Amino acid sequence: MYDRETRFPMEQTMNPARIEYTEKSVMNLESRRCDILAISRSGAILGIVTEFRIPRQFYLDVPKTRISKLGCVLMRINTNNTIEVRFLRLMTESEMERIYVYSTHPAHRDWVVSVRTW
C-alpha cells in the first residue's frame, strides 16, 4: 500500500521530537526522544538509537510545533541509527511551515512564523 503512494521530495531539517508507543499492549504509553533529520509531506527520516526495540507503528510528537499524535509506520531501520517512517496521513502545508520555522538547520534560518497558519 505505501509503495504505491506518491513520494514527496525530502528536505533536510533538524527538529527535536519523540516517538510514543504502547509496550506489549499495555495501557501506558512509552516514549523515546529522537531528531527529525529529513521530512516530506508523506514521510520522514528520524535519528534515534536503534539498539532498542522499535515498534512497527507509533505516534510522532513534535512539541515545539504543536504537532501531536501523528501516526507513523516503520519502513526501514538503517545501520547509522536512523529509521525511515511513513505518515498515516499527509502533513498539511501549515504543519510543514511550522516544522521549518522551528528547525535548527541552516537552510531554514530565514523562516518566520505566520500568525494566520496557527
C-alpha positions as CSV (number, residue, x, y, z in Angstrom):
1,M,0.0,0.0,0.0
2,Y,2.7,2.5,1.0
3,D,4.8,1.8,-2.1
4,R,2.0,2.9,-4.4
5,E,1.6,6.3,-2.8
6,T,3.2,9.4,-4.3
7,R,6.5,10.3,-2.7
8,F,7.2,13.9,-2.0
9,P,10.8,15.1,-2.0
10,M,12.6,15.0,1.3
11,E,14.0,18.2,2.8
12,Q,16.7,18.2,5.4
13,T,15.7,19.7,8.8
14,M,16.7,19.3,12.4
15,N,13.8,19.2,14.9
16,P,13.6,17.5,18.3
17,A,10.7,15.1,18.5
18,R,9.6,12.0,20.3
19,I,8.0,8.7,19.4
20,E,5.2,7.4,21.6
21,Y,4.0,3.8,21.6
22,T,2.5,1.2,23.9
23,E,4.7,-1.5,25.2
24,K,3.3,-5.1,24.8
25,S,-0.3,-3.8,24.5
26,V,-0.3,-2.3,28.0
27,M,-2.3,0.8,28.7
28,N,0.6,3.1,29.5
29,L,2.5,5.0,26.7
30,E,6.2,4.7,26.3
31,S,8.2,7.5,24.7
32,R,11.7,7.9,23.3
33,R,13.5,11.1,22.1
34,C,14.5,11.4,18.5
35,D,15.5,14.0,15.9
36,I,13.8,14.6,12.6
37,L,16.7,14.7,10.1
38,A,14.6,14.9,6.9
39,I,10.9,15.3,6.2
40,S,8.4,15.4,3.4
41,R,4.6,15.5,3.5
42,S,4.4,11.7,3.4
43,G,7.3,10.6,5.5
44,A,10.5,11.4,7.5
45,I,13.9,10.1,8.5
46,L,14.4,10.0,12.2
47,G,17.6,9.8,14.1
48,I,17.2,7.5,17.1
49,V,19.3,4.9,18.9
50,T,18.2,1.7,17.2
51,E,19.6,-0.8,19.7
52,F,16.2,-0.7,21.4
53,R,13.2,-2.4,20.0
54,I,11.3,0.0,17.8
55,P,7.7,-0.8,17.2
56,R,6.1,-1.2,13.8
57,Q,3.5,1.5,14.4
58,F,3.8,4.6,16.7
59,Y,2.9,8.2,17.1
60,L,5.3,11.1,16.4
61,D,5.1,14.1,18.6
62,V,6.9,17.4,17.8
63,P,6.3,19.6,20.9
64,K,7.7,22.9,19.7
65,T,5.5,23.0,16.6
66,R,2.4,21.7,18.5
67,I,2.1,18.7,16.2
68,S,1.0,15.8,18.3
69,K,-0.1,12.2,17.6
70,L,1.0,12.0,14.0
71,G,0.6,8.3,13.2
72,C,3.6,6.6,11.6
73,V,4.6,3.2,10.2
74,L,8.2,2.0,10.3
75,M,9.5,1.4,6.8
76,R,13.2,0.6,7.3
77,I,15.9,0.6,10.1
78,N,19.3,1.8,8.9
79,T,22.7,0.9,10.4
80,N,23.6,4.5,11.1
81,N,21.0,5.0,13.8
82,T,18.3,6.3,11.5
83,I,14.9,5.0,10.6
84,E,12.6,5.8,7.7
85,V,8.9,6.2,8.5
86,R,5.8,6.9,6.5
87,F,2.9,9.0,7.9
88,L,-0.6,7.6,8.0
89,R,-1.9,11.0,6.7
90,L,-0.3,13.7,4.6
91,M,1.0,16.7,6.5
92,T,-0.6,20.0,5.6
93,E,1.4,22.9,4.3
94,S,0.9,24.8,7.5
95,E,2.4,21.9,9.5
96,M,5.3,21.8,7.2
97,E,5.9,25.5,7.6
98,R,5.8,25.2,11.4
99,I,8.4,22.4,11.1
100,Y,10.7,24.7,9.0
101,V,10.2,27.7,11.4
102,Y,11.4,25.7,14.4
103,S,14.1,23.8,12.6
104,T,17.8,24.5,13.7
105,H,19.0,23.5,10.2
106,P,20.9,26.4,8.4
107,A,18.6,26.1,5.4
108,H,15.6,27.2,7.4
109,R,17.2,30.2,9.1
110,D,15.0,32.8,7.4
111,W,11.7,31.2,8.0
112,V,9.3,33.2,10.2
113,V,6.0,32.3,11.9
114,S,2.9,33.3,10.1
115,V,0.1,34.1,12.6
116,R,-2.6,33.1,10.2
117,T,-1.4,29.5,9.9
118,W,-1.8,28.8,13.6
